[in-house]
Amino acid sequence: MEPLEPKLKGRVALVTGAARGLGRSHVLRLARLGADVVVCDIDLQGWREFDEALTAPSVADECRAMGVRAIEVEADLTDRAQVDAMVERTVAELGSVDILVNNAGGMLRPAEHSSAAEMSEDDLRYILDINLMTTIHCCQAAVPTMRERGWGRIVNTSSQAGVRGSPSFVNYGLAKAGVIHYTRCLAVQAGPWGIHVNALAPALIHTSRADAQFPGRDDFAGNIPLRRVGVPEDVSKVVEFLVTDLSDYVTGQVIGVCGGVLTFPI
């Protein structure tokens, strides 16, 4: 990878769901920008499940190859105690948590019976837990150390599914809509403490897991004004914008990274 200006040298970035896909792309981008990083995932070998090719034995090793410090944390972020332990370890080993990218989550329940009138309570609670509650847990654990330092950048991950109505995966859309509202509320509270809080709302993005779950995604390119499905780096570039000085007067925003999508085909 070509080097980037080390705008984040001296900062510590914690990225959840970072063992593959979008999270891996984000953590590699932040490392290229000079940040020391924490690679967090419920399964640090998750890249193996969908045959995602790494350039080193682990994602953390990929980051270390760029000359930054990197630690790995395997944690279930629906458990607040594990989240607190992760943040405590990060501060103890790297000194702070300056940047938090909440990427963990996903549409991990089947489409059947996921409509508004039929979704099951079990599916709804699970999807809320892994998408919304993980975001809240991580923000609440990281904000105190950011507030103490008077500087912080939080990027939460919503989705176009949280913005638009959809006939299916309503549980996922509810969780991602919750992320948007939580983002705005936290931005209002944390702004006076020097903490910026924003959210991403991607649409169709090529990742190893998404392509395995939903093959034929390129068939929807005709509904996208830019006429292509996105790639992880498209989203990571917006993360860069939100955690560097490029966005010094931006907080409480939800940025669509969707190619101008007009129809969310779920």
N, C-alpha and C positions, 0 to 999 in steps of 0.2 A: 504494500500500500504506500502511496505517496505521502510524505510527511505533511502535516498541517501546522499552522502557526500555533504554538503551545499556549493558547489563551487561558487554559485551565491549569497550568502548572501551579502546584501548591494547593490545589483543591482536591477534595475527596468525593468521589461519586459512587453512590450505591444504586445498583440496578437490579430489580427483581425480575424473575423469569428470564434470566440471562444465559441459560445454558444452550439456547438455540434461538433461531428465528429473529424476531424483532429485538428481543432483549440482548441477544448476542451482538447484533448489529449496533445497538445503542452503546453497549459497553466498549466495543472496539473503537467506535467513533470518539468517545470520551477519552479513551486512552491515547488515541492519536492526537488529541488536543492537549495532552500533557497531564490529565487528571490521574491520580491514584484511584484504583477502582475496587469495588466489592462486587463479585459475581455471586448473586444469590439465586437459588432455584430449589424447588422441592426435590429435584433429581439432577445433580450436577453432570450426570451422564446422559441427560435427556437428548442430546444431539444424536446419540446412537439410534434412538427409536425410529427416527425418520431419515437416517443415513445422511445427516448434514455433515459435510466435509469440513474439518478443522485444519488449520495450518500448523498446529502444535498438539501435544497430548491433551490439553484442556483449554477452555476459554481463558482461564487465568494465565496460562502459559502464553497464549497468543498476546495477551496484554503486556506481560512482562517482557516479551520480545521487543516491545516498543520503548523500553527503558523506564516504565513506571512500576510502582508497587501494586500488587494485586493479591487479594485474598479471596478465598471461596467460602461460602456459607450455604450449607444445605439445611433448609428450614421449611416448615409448613406455616405459611404466613396467616392462616386462619386461626392460629394459636398465638394469642397476644404475648404469652410468656416467651415463645421462641423469637418473636419479633424484637422484644425488648433485649433479649440476649444477643441478637444479631447487631443491634445498634451499639450496645455496650462493648461488644468485641471490636467493632469498627473504630469506635473512639479510642479504645485501649491500644489498638495496634497501629492505626493510621492517624489518630489525633482528632478527627472530627467527622461529621457528616455534613458536607456543604451542599451536595446535590443529591436529590432523591428522584429516581425515575421509577415510577410504579407501573411495571409492565406485566406482572403476573396476572393470569386469568385466562379466559377464553370461552368459546362456545362448546362446552364439554358435556353436553347432554344431547340426545338425539332429537331430531326435528319433530318426530311423531308426538302428538299431544303437547306441543309447545305453543299453541295458539292461546290467545287471551282467555277464551272460554274453557279451555281444556288442560292447560298446563298443570302438572302435579305439584303439590306442596313440597315434596321431596326435591324435585328438580329445581324449583324456584329457590328454596333455601340454599341448595348447593351452589347454584350460579351466583346468588347474592353473596355468599360467603367468599367464593374464590375471586370475584371481581370487585365488589364494593367493600366488603369488610377487610380484605387484605390491604386495600388502599388506605382505608381509615386507620387501621392498626399501624401501618408503616409511617403515615404522616404524623400521627400522634406520638409515636416513639421518637421521630427525628426532629420534630419542631423544637423541643427544649434546647437541644445542643445548637441548632441554628440560631435561635433567639439569643442565646448566651453570647454568640459571636457577632450578632447583628447582621448576619448575611445568610441567605439560603435560597436555593432554587428547587422547586418541586414541579415535576411534570407527571401528571396522571394520565392514564390511558382510558379514554372512552371509545366511542365508535360511532360511525354513522347510524348504526342500529339504535343508539341512544338518542338520536336526533329525529329520526324518521319513523313513521309507523311501518309495521311489517306484519304479514299474516302468520309468520312463524318465528320461533326463537324469541318470543315475547319476554321470557324470563331474562335472557341476555340483554335485550333492549332496556328492560327495567333497571337492571344492575348498572348498565353504562349511563343511563339517564341519571341515576343516583350519583355516579362519579362526577358528572357535570355539576350537579347542584352542590355537592360537597366541595368541589374545587372552588366554586365561586364564594361559598360561605367562608372557607378557610382563607381565601385570598383577602377578603375583607378584614378578618381578624388579624392575620399575620402580616399584612402590609406595613403597619407601623413598626414592626420588628425587623424590617429589612428583608423579609421573606416574600419571594414572588411565587405564586401558585397558578399554574396553567394546565390545560388539558389538551390532548390530541384526540381527534376523531377521525381515524383512518376509515377507508372503505375496503375495497378488495386489494390485498397485498399478497404477493407471492412469498410464502414462507414454506418451509419443509412440511410443517404440520398442516397448515391450511390447504396446501395443494394435495396432500394425502386425504384429508377429510372431504374436500370439495373439488374433485377433479373437473377439468373443463372450464376453469375460471376465465380463461382468455375468451370464451364464447361471449362474455358480457362486455367485452371491450367496446362494442358498438354503442353501449349506453353511457360511456364515459367520454366527455368532450375531448380529453387528451388522447383518446383512442388506445389506451393501454392499461393493463393492470399494474399497480405499483410494485416496487421492489423495496426491501427493507431499508436500503440507503435513502430512499425518498423520505421516509419517516425520520430516520436518524439525523438528517440534515436540519429538520425542524426542531428536533431536540437540541441540536447545537445552537440554533437561534435562541431558544428559550432559556438556555443556561449560561450564555455568554453575555457580554456587554451589548450585543446587538439588540437585546430586548430589555434594556434598562428601564423602560417606561411601559412595560407590558405585564399585567397581572390580571387574574380572574377571567382569562380568555379561553375559548375553546376553538382550536384551529383544525379545520377540516384538512386532512391530507388524503385527498380522494380523487384527484384529477378532474375536479368539477362534476363529480358523479351526479346524475340526474335521477337514477333509479337504483335503489339498493336491492339487489336481486336475491333476497332470502325468503 
